[in-house]
């Protein structure tokens, strides 16, 4: 037998490259192999790159610098399954780098990654593809791309994957995406709640935690809460809460539970069991986060009246007071918020009167602004419509703490503190106590705030505290009126209404009302009242309140003075002024040259340096000396003193009388024109005749006890001083215009004292009647009509009805006739009264 020989191997084909084994330790060299057409090479290169990237962030940055990311993205769609898997693994690791995530968004590879979630792909591919998406979904644009490429549906499907890493990555990505409202809507359509609830049964705490966090976000919406209720999710949550080994999940479970308790339907199912469990967690847990979430759950559940009642029966108040003393600020905040919610229950509100309010006052002194905000909010709710709680806050030294809180930089803190002070100020003793702490100066800052809520609450506080003259003086001195007036211009309805209310209160005294007018409050309020959209009852009342301190302006603008609008010295009627026309002060009118403009009628019973004939006492003008006759020269049967004066002057010659009258007119003229000693303070023109009128009606009419008789006598008196009775048919012949023109020429002014008018018609007589009636306490109004008409309205009780002892008809309004039949009283709605007013 011959010797056997070894068979020689066949030589490789000539067109095939001999196998080459390369060892490279340079990443740049490996990057070059990503363009290889060989599947085995690509698979090995991807595996090497994966191990390299796994070593740290620096290596990921190196791969980015070498330009390896873009060619790797092309391998995601490679036809070889192993190459796709290995490339996906690389991106699962690389996407933790923010720069690489940015580049991937620009390359728009999300659809390629989502394709790796297909059921036919390997579990490893699912794991790293979902990890890649979880990393990409951290940023908003990543969420957008995943959503637009339909990534939610395969992610929800993978929640049932047998691999825990796939579940973890998928639920993490879903949790990130549900932060966006559009994603939540799609999640609901895809019926994602059941698979998410199944994750609560997982043996891995991280998966349970992510599932709870996702539920916590979505259950803020009513539709998701209904889905949880239908899926018996609360059973899962209660089971977690009852398992001590799962205490790391209790905080999130409580948060989801709190969201669910917002629905009444849920409370009906499990109210008593769950509420007791919540209280148990709040009282017994030493974990601040668990206590905080338990308190939050109480807050949400307490939105329902029945829940509040049940909580009160379980003595939740004691638990919340205990939580207020926690060292954890988050727990304090949650407990304060729960107290705010429980304060809607009257019994709970009463409970906190003795306990809770002192602790909340102490929290106002915290360095944590959120703690102060929650405490102030709780105090605001507790003291609203509850005098006992307001007193309790004051006894706990709350006034000083609240006023100090007004300087906080947090708007809600300031607004709530102002609310508490407003609630306190409804009680006079507390209001007086608040005023001793420089409150108006402290409120100036909130008035200047840009926040609408702060502005609103600050103006309400001003309105509540400025009931006293001392407080209004402090407000003026602290410069608080200026920002208050500016708030009248606010475009916010609530701020504007409350500012109007505050102005109305502040206008209760002359100095404050004058300052408000100087700052332009009257003009702003008039503008508001002319606006259909901005006008409100508060602005209307405030406007009238300010006008009541400036009756001259009120009469010019409204043409009406009520019986409570008492005409004082210095009142002047410059006629009706049009909207937008400037209302001039009396001094400016006095200094104008006489013209054909409307005559300004002045009421002034004060004596001046020029006139020494009369002195006044007890608020009424009563002459004490009988000297020269004043400029009127008229006599009246009502005044004995005037009769005596006339009798004493019968022996004088006509020339002497004319000389005396001329001297008196010359003496008055400098006052009217502002001439004379300019160094002295300007005084309004004097009116000695009107002084005499006041004295005479005070002596003759004031003592009369019958009001009707007083009115009739005063009407006759006024008519006599103004030219007497004038028949209707002779009204056109009554030359009152010439008389007024002569007076204006003599006085060198458009301003004419009412007492110097001896020929007056409706407007002159009505003004004189109102001025004298106010001096002796006869209530009457003054109404301006058209074409020089004006009249006075009085209210009188009717005579007892016949046959009915002591039975009176309701009081009626009458118009006083001062022209045609002086002293006659015409019923307001009668034809006779209409003829008097309008014809």
Buried (B, 14 or more C-beta within 10 A) or exposed (E): EEEEEEEEEEEEEEEEEEEEEEEEEEBEEBBBBBEEEEBEBBBBBBBBBBEBBEEEEEBBEBBBEBEBBBBBBBBBBBEBBBBBBBBBBBBBBBBBBEEBBBBBBEEEBBBBBBBBBEEEBBEBBBBBBBBBBBBBBBBEEBBBBBBEBEBBBBBBBBBEBEBBBBBBBBBBBBBBBBEBEEBBEBBBEEEBBBBBBBBBEBEEEEBBBBBBBBBBBBBEBEEBBBBBBEBEBBEBBBEBBEEEEBBEBBBBBBBBBBBBBBBEEBBEEBBEEBBEBBBBBBBEBEBBBBBBBBBBBBBBBBEBEEBBBBBBEBEBBBBBBBBBEBEBBBBBBBBBBBBBBBBBBEEBBBBBBEBBBBBBBBBBEBEBEBBBBBBBBBBBBBBBEBEBBBBBBBEBEBBBBBBBBBEBEBBBBBBBBBBBBBBBBBBEEBBBBBBEBEBBBBBBBBBBBEBBBBBBBBBBBBBBBBBBEEBBBBBBEBBBBBBBBBBBBBEBEBBBBBBBBBBBBBBBBEEBBBBBBEBBBBBBBBBBBEEEEBBBEBBBBBBBBBBBBBBBBBBBBBBEBBBEBBBBBBBBBBBBBEEEEEEBEBEEBBBBEBEEEEBBBBBBBBBBEBBEBBEBEEEBBBBEEEEBBBBBBBBBEBBEBBEEBBEEBEEEEEEEBEEBBEEBBEBBBBBBBBEBEEEEEEBBBBBBBBBBBBBBBBBBBBEBEEBBEBBBBBBBBBBBBBBBBBEEEEEEEBEBEEBBEEBBEBBBBBBBBBBBBBBBBBBBBBBBBBBBBBBBEBBBBBBBBEEEBBBBBBBBEEEEEEEEEEEEEEEBBBBBBBBBBBBBBBEBEEEBBEEBBEE
